[in-house]
Amino acid sequence: MLSQNIKKISDHLQKFQTEKMSVPTLFFMDKDLIPQDDSCTKLEDIASNEEILFRNLVAMPDVSSKPGRKNASGTTIVSEKYILPQVNDSDPNCGMRLVKTNLTEENITPEEIDKLFKELINIVPTKKVVGTYVPFQTVVDICRRGTVAIIEHLGIKTKNELENTQSGGNFFEKEMSMQNIFDVIPKLYLFFAKFRLGILGAAGNHFMDLMKVSDVIDPEIAEKFGITKGQYLFMIHTGSGILGQYTMYTHTAKKCEHLSQALMVTLGKLTFNSRKKDTYRKMQAVIKKHLSGDQSLLKYDGNGSEGKLYMDARAAASNFGTANRAVITHNISEAIKKTLGRDPQMELIYDMPHISITRENHFGKNVLVHRSNTSRAFGPNRMPAHPIYKETGEPVFIPSSMSTDAYLCVGTDNNQESFFSAPHGTGKGTNQNEEYISTKDELFAKMQKKNVKLYNAQSSIVINQDSARYKNINKVIKGVEINKIAHVVVKMQPIAVLMY
């Protein structure tokens, strides 16, 4: 039993190491939250790669195993030298944003919210071929310039859209040329991306929630964010769409999960006309080897040509992910104006990825930090350029299921051991305090009992997002605070939920 190798450091911190592991894994949670699936086996396998990993692996309370992945979700893995594509999920910049409005429990009725969400079912589609159409040039501009390109194209008015987006909405350190993008992403993917902005997505637990601030825990920081009790906020969780998925399937050793993906990636590779053909061929040879039975961990030299091509492709696709959430926010605002006849004055609190690979300095070393469904949670000292976050720390959102409370937190300066990472949710598990349901009718009845309205819900497996299938949010938040991962600012309760 691998669990016998988990040793308690404190009530909310455990250390896992076997003889096979070259570095330990730190579980930032109490022992009750450690998953019963094969997460430990996957972490043991990852940690057995000598001379690749730095210091330790990190597992957050939402750690859980996903089918077809080499690594468990809810982890942070660091290397001094190597990019490790397989330790991350396949959607670059799957992430969340929290958007402030001027709507409150005093100035909008439940009937108006219902009217709005019936409109949003069509305005913010979950599963649709065509979303908000943009020209090919705009897609390329998003990839090379970031969110500013879609702001200019659509005339987006969301306040602080760039200032309060991680990396300013552009994961390149500079503006790239069109040819830079064509060198790392097949044009075929960019062509189809013209039709794919503004789509929430049908995968997993992507959602759009209307949240009400139910309790202000830290009034001083809440005031800096302009948040008050009773205020309504939108929380939006999306991926980077087909552009991100196809791009990552092209540049890493992971089998496509659907026939449509396999066909598109095959066509993309056949039509790819990059100037970096030699580098691309080397990468494809390594990928083919790993897809043909090599069980070792795929790695690219972070300073080599393969690593550079991979990271450029990732940055371009990540830019599309942030732009997608910016478009959804814009479309929600327009729907409110149309449906309710008022301007909600949308203002971005923060947009952050929870699947990312970034260069950071930790313990005096420049390293590559791989966050797979964990959020960056820098404290004030690591946010010196931001006018508010340099005082508060980086915003962090921790929701759970569609019907449980969510929390807005901020990072602290005392979170070094997790490489300043935080959970992006609570993770799949068993919640002993929740009634288990098995049908959609039971789900809707349970949601109604909790005064939460669920919209769309076309998927037959939407019941998998029920609160009984997630870990207890209160236990997770307690560990987050005790381990100084993040500090709670406000508590939010879901009012209306839109998901597939």
QUIRA-V78744 format. One record per backbone hydrogen bond with DSSP energy under -0.5 kcal/mol. NH is the residue of the N-H (numbers start at 1). CO is the residue of the C=O. If there is no record, write none. Layout:
NH|CO  NH|CO
//
This chain:
4|1  5|2  6|3  7|5  7|15  9|10  9|13  10|13  13|10  14|27  15|7  16|25  17|5  21|18  22|47  23|47  24|55  25|16  26|57  27|14  27|25  28|26  28|59  29|27  33|30  34|31  40|37  42|38  43|39  44|40  45|41  46|42  47|43  48|44  48|45  49|46  50|48  52|49  53|49  54|78  55|53  56|54  57|24  58|76  59|26  60|74  63|60  64|73  69|66  71|86  73|64  74|372  75|372  76|58  77|370  79|368  83|300  85|83  87|84  88|85  92|90  93|355  94|91  95|238  96|352  97|236  98|350  99|234  100|347  101|232  102|344  105|230  107|104  108|104  113|109  114|110  115|111  116|112  117|113  118|114  119|115  120|116  121|117  122|119  123|119  124|120  131|195  132|197  133|131  134|194  139|135  140|136  141|137  142|138  143|139  144|140  145|141  146|141  146|142  147|169  149|146  150|147  151|147  152|148  153|149  154|150  155|151  156|151  159|346  161|158  164|160  165|162  166|351  168|165  169|166  170|167  176|144  181|177  182|178  183|179  184|181  185|181  189|186  190|186  191|187  192|188  193|189  194|190  194|191  195|192  196|193  197|132  199|196  200|125  200|198  201|125  201|126  206|203  207|237  208|498  209|235  210|496  211|209  211|233  212|493  213|231  214|212  214|491  215|491  217|215  217|489  218|489  219|217  222|218  223|219  224|220  225|221  226|222  226|223  227|222  230|213  231|228  232|103  233|211  234|99  235|209  235|233  236|97  237|207  238|95  244|240  245|241  246|242  247|243  248|244  249|245  250|246  251|247  252|248  254|252  262|258  263|259  264|260  265|261  266|262  267|263  268|264  269|265  270|266  271|267  272|269  280|276  281|277  282|278  283|279  284|280  285|281  286|282  287|283  288|284  289|285  290|286  291|287  292|288  293|290  294|289  295|293  300|83  302|81  304|301  307|301  308|304  309|305  310|306  311|307  312|308  313|309  314|310  315|311  316|312  317|313  318|314  319|315  320|316  321|317  322|318  323|319  324|320  325|321  326|322  327|323  328|324  329|325  330|326  331|327  332|328  333|329  334|330  335|331  336|332  337|333  338|334  339|335  340|336  341|336  341|337  342|336  344|342  347|100  348|159  349|98  350|98  351|164  352|96  354|94  355|94  356|371  358|369  360|358  360|367  362|360  362|365  365|362  367|360  367|365  368|79  369|358  369|367  370|77  370|368  371|356  371|369  372|75  372|370  373|354  373|371  374|354  375|422  376|353  377|420  382|379  383|380  386|383  390|386  391|388  392|388  393|389  394|378  396|409  398|407  399|424  400|401  402|465  404|401  406|492  407|398  408|490  409|396  409|407  410|487  411|394  412|485  418|415  419|416  420|415  422|375  424|373  429|469  431|429  431|468  432|430  434|431  443|439  444|440  445|441  446|442  447|443  448|444  449|445  450|446  451|448  452|447  453|495  455|497  457|455  457|499  459|500  462|459  464|461  465|462  466|463  469|466  470|467  471|427  476|472  477|473  478|474  479|475  480|476  481|477  482|478  483|479  484|481  485|480  486|480  487|410  489|408  490|408  491|215  492|406  493|212  495|210  496|210  497|453  498|208  499|455  500|206
//
